[in-house]
């Protein structure tokens, strides 16, 4: 059988598995004797890594081990490595505490209850900051700050899915104010000569309006479900000195600047780990496990998606501009939006209107599924414990993201 066809079949099975992880978690409770296996299969971050291994085995069996190794080594893994590193650095206590303090100070000034104001800022301000600190970092910070506010006992599941869907959409579009923060933009910025000024004037201001509208509407629905008083940590910890905070932000900035150079940002990350260990009293446990799982997920997606070009590119190139917008919006639900825009950049003679529609549809649909946008697995890894069975259902996420996606789509299409 044609290797491309085999790869597409494995990719389709992986998609089905991704949308079925909640079922495996329920089976783990029903059959405790095999709970370990079902929990493993229910780990959404494991899915694409697992099925990429299956694909590699098929390639090795059908074409030989050297061909399989050559294919794996031909893939570009900068994005998975970057997401892992930026997650760990952004979630460190000094950075999280500094951003949380900023959000708290602004929330106190709001003419509404502090907790809904904090949640609104996590859904609005932090995703827009993603245009500076990158989308994966924004997702990490927003998820960690939203967890004790929304993803906790006593909050209905529908509220959690609505907030999660809004967060995913806002992060996906919130990084479009610059040309370096959003993965789908990075894939085409050099090829299409899109700089940050172009992104801000053609996408950014529209995205900002959609982010603010989404955050406001979501808070109107869920504000009554949030706690009445601030959630205070159980134990007081030694305050983090300003110089330590500044050094952590310097590490974060360095990783962002070196995002295209994995050897450099990995070296910087090792220095960060050393500094964090040297001043462990100002730290909380680093999210190494969560970051590695997300990196594993994205690396698996890179391997599987790399052999989907044979059907995706002709499909994308066959759309008229308006149809291309809705086609990209739908296709990004079943494939990473960065992969989609990359395939679009390979189309010869693509018009400026088609470029805009492809990008707009890809980022607008970035919240529909866990695989739609690279930062989404980070959000799932950090927030899934707040859901029933400690897993996030694909149907619930889709429903929660529909309204924010519609608003984002309207913003890009109507203006």
Secondary structure, DSSP 4 states (H G I P E B T S, - for coil): --HHHHHHHHHHHHHHHHTTHHHHHHHHHH-GGGHHHHHHHH-HHHHHHHHHHHHHHHHHHHH-HHHHHHHHHHS--HHHHHHHHHHHHHTSHHHHHHHHHHHHHHHHHSSS-HHHHHHHHHHHHHHHHHHHH-HHHHHHHHHHHHHTTTSSTTS-HHHHHHHHHHHHHHHHHHTTTSSSSSHHHHHHHHHHT--HHHHIIIIIHHHHHHHHHHHHHHHHHHGGGS-SSPPPPSS--PPPPHHHHHHHHHHHHHHHHTTT-HHHHHHHHHHHHHHHHHTGGG-----HHHHHHHHHHHHHHHHHHTT-HHHHHHHHHTS-HHHHHHHHHHHTTTS-HHHHHHHHHTSTT--HHHHHHHHHHHHHTTTSSTTSSTTHHHHHHHHGGGSGGG---HHHHHHHHHHHHHHHHHHHHH-
